[in-house]
């Protein structure tokens, strides 16, 4: 497995983890994150996952 694919998988894994954490109830952790900031982070994670998928496709060629 090439380094690029491993990096892509790591980025994907971290973006998934961040997504899961953001979906938790922030009140339980006493974190006051505005809804817009939370949504922006979720969108960023989704974009990261898309980039990783594209990178995987490119590396398979």
C-alpha positions as CSV (number, residue, x, y, z in Angstrom):
1,X,0.0,0.0,0.0
2,X,1.4,3.4,-0.9
3,X,2.0,6.2,1.5
4,X,-0.6,8.4,-0.3
5,X,-3.3,5.8,0.2
6,X,-2.4,5.4,3.9
7,X,-2.5,9.2,4.3
8,X,-5.8,9.4,2.5
9,X,-7.2,6.7,4.8
10,X,-6.0,8.5,7.9
11,X,-7.5,11.8,6.8
12,X,-10.8,10.0,6.1
13,X,-10.7,8.3,9.5
14,X,-10.1,11.6,11.4
15,X,-12.8,13.4,9.4
16,X,-15.2,10.5,10.3
17,X,-14.2,10.8,14.0
18,X,-14.7,14.6,14.0
19,X,-18.1,14.2,12.4
20,X,-19.2,11.7,15.1
21,X,-18.0,14.0,17.8
22,X,-19.8,16.9,16.4
23,X,-23.1,14.9,16.3
24,X,-22.8,14.3,20.0
25,X,-24.8,16.5,22.4
26,X,-22.3,19.4,23.1
27,X,-24.3,20.3,26.3
28,X,-22.9,17.2,27.8
29,X,-19.4,18.5,27.4
30,X,-20.2,22.1,28.3
31,X,-19.1,23.3,24.9
32,X,-20.9,26.3,23.5
33,X,-20.2,26.0,19.8
34,X,-22.5,28.1,17.6
35,X,-24.6,26.2,15.2
36,X,-23.0,27.9,12.2
37,X,-19.5,26.9,13.4
38,X,-20.7,23.3,14.0
39,X,-22.2,23.1,10.5
40,X,-19.1,24.5,8.9
41,X,-17.0,21.9,10.6
42,X,-19.3,19.1,9.5
43,X,-19.2,20.5,5.9
44,X,-15.4,20.6,6.1
45,X,-15.3,17.0,7.2
46,X,-17.6,15.9,4.4
47,X,-15.4,17.7,1.9
48,X,-12.3,16.0,3.4
49,X,-14.0,12.7,2.9
50,X,-14.8,13.5,-0.7
51,X,-11.2,14.6,-1.4
52,X,-10.0,11.3,0.1
53,X,-12.4,9.3,-2.1
54,X,-11.1,11.2,-5.2
55,X,-7.5,10.7,-4.2
56,X,-8.2,7.0,-3.8
57,X,-9.7,6.9,-7.3
58,X,-6.7,8.8,-8.8
59,X,-4.2,6.5,-7.1
60,X,-5.9,3.4,-8.4
61,X,-5.3,4.5,-12.0
